[in-house]
């Protein structure tokens, strides 16, 4: 009798832990961009997708600047390229590596399209915008 109760209890615990584990993989909360990430929203909002969050520093620690900015043709400006899914699927830009053999393929949209809807194309929390915008001149009389 005790072994039957123990087995029932163990199977229920296994079921609960399986559901918890499954929920962790199924539920994906909207990713927020972090400092230094590039948010790309040239076409996403209009297409009903969340903006792309490109983890620049994650890629930068693995590759030299030359790989993406010279070999793959990325401009040194957030949103400077007219990247769309057709180009990526054709192996251009992100698709040069995100092809399913070097890195994950484009089949899971939420891995890249994880930004907060409405976020503009930008280097997230960058001081570049402040440095590039001239200060308002003060007029003294």
C-alpha positions in Angstrom: 0.0 0.0 0.0 2.8 2.4 0.9 4.7 1.7 -2.3 1.5 2.5 -4.3 1.1 5.8 -2.5 4.8 6.6 -3.0 4.6 5.7 -6.8 1.5 7.9 -7.2 3.2 10.8 -5.3 6.4 10.4 -7.4 4.5 10.4 -10.7 2.6 13.5 -9.7 5.8 15.3 -8.7 7.3 14.2 -12.1 4.3 15.5 -13.9 4.4 18.9 -12.1 8.2 19.3 -12.7 7.7 18.3 -16.4 5.0 21.0 -16.7 7.2 23.6 -15.1 10.1 22.7 -17.4 7.8 22.8 -20.4 6.4 26.2 -19.4 9.8 27.7 -19.2 10.6 26.8 -22.8 7.2 27.6 -24.2 6.7 31.0 -22.5 8.9 33.7 -24.0 8.6 37.1 -22.5 9.3 40.1 -24.7 13.0 40.7 -24.7 14.1 44.2 -24.0 17.2 45.6 -25.6 20.2 46.1 -23.4 23.0 48.7 -23.6 24.9 48.4 -26.8 22.3 46.3 -28.6 21.2 47.5 -32.0 17.4 47.7 -32.4 16.4 47.4 -36.0 12.9 48.5 -36.9 13.0 49.5 -40.5 10.2 47.2 -41.6 9.1 45.2 -38.5 6.3 47.4 -37.1 4.7 47.8 -40.6 4.9 44.0 -41.0 3.2 43.3 -37.7 6.4 41.9 -36.2 8.4 43.0 -33.1 11.6 44.8 -33.9 14.9 42.9 -34.2 17.3 43.1 -31.3 20.8 42.5 -32.5 23.2 41.7 -29.7 26.2 43.6 -31.1 28.6 42.8 -28.3 27.7 39.1 -28.3 28.8 39.0 -31.9 31.7 41.4 -31.4 33.5 39.1 -28.9 33.4 36.3 -31.4 34.2 38.1 -34.6 36.3 41.0 -35.7 34.6 44.1 -37.1 35.8 43.1 -40.6 33.6 40.0 -40.7 30.3 41.8 -40.6 31.2 45.4 -41.7 33.5 44.5 -44.6 32.8 40.9 -45.7 29.1 41.0 -45.2 28.5 44.7 -46.0 26.9 46.0 -42.8 27.1 49.8 -42.7 28.4 51.4 -39.5 25.0 52.9 -38.8 22.0 51.4 -37.0 19.4 50.9 -39.7 21.8 51.9 -42.5 21.2 48.7 -44.5 17.8 47.8 -46.0 17.7 44.4 -44.5 14.6 42.3 -45.0 13.7 38.6 -44.6 14.1 37.8 -48.3 17.7 39.0 -48.3 18.4 37.1 -45.1 16.9 33.9 -46.5 19.0 34.4 -49.6 22.1 34.3 -47.4 22.8 38.0 -47.3 23.5 40.0 -44.1 22.4 37.9 -41.1 21.6 35.0 -43.3 25.3 34.5 -44.1 25.7 32.8 -40.7 22.1 32.3 -39.6 21.5 29.5 -42.0 20.9 26.6 -39.7 24.4 25.2 -40.0 26.7 28.0 -38.6 24.0 29.5 -36.4 20.3 29.0 -35.9 18.1 29.5 -38.9 15.4 32.0 -39.6 12.6 29.5 -38.7 12.2 30.7 -35.1 11.2 34.4 -35.6 11.2 35.2 -31.8 14.9 34.7 -31.4 15.6 37.9 -33.4 12.2 39.7 -33.4 12.2 40.2 -29.7 12.1 44.0 -29.2 9.4 46.0 -27.7 6.9 47.1 -30.5 7.4 50.7 -31.5 11.0 50.9 -30.5 12.8 53.0 -33.2 15.9 51.8 -35.0 18.8 52.8 -32.7 21.8 51.7 -30.8 20.1 51.1 -27.5 20.9 53.6 -24.7 23.8 54.9 -26.8 25.4 58.2 -26.0 26.2 58.5 -29.7 22.9 60.3 -30.3 23.9 62.9 -27.7 27.4 63.3 -29.1 26.2 63.7 -32.7 23.5 66.2 -31.9 25.0 69.7 -31.6 24.1 71.4 -28.3 21.7 74.3 -28.5 23.5 77.5 -28.9 22.9 80.1 -26.2 22.4 83.6 -27.5 23.9 86.3 -25.3 22.9 89.9 -25.7 
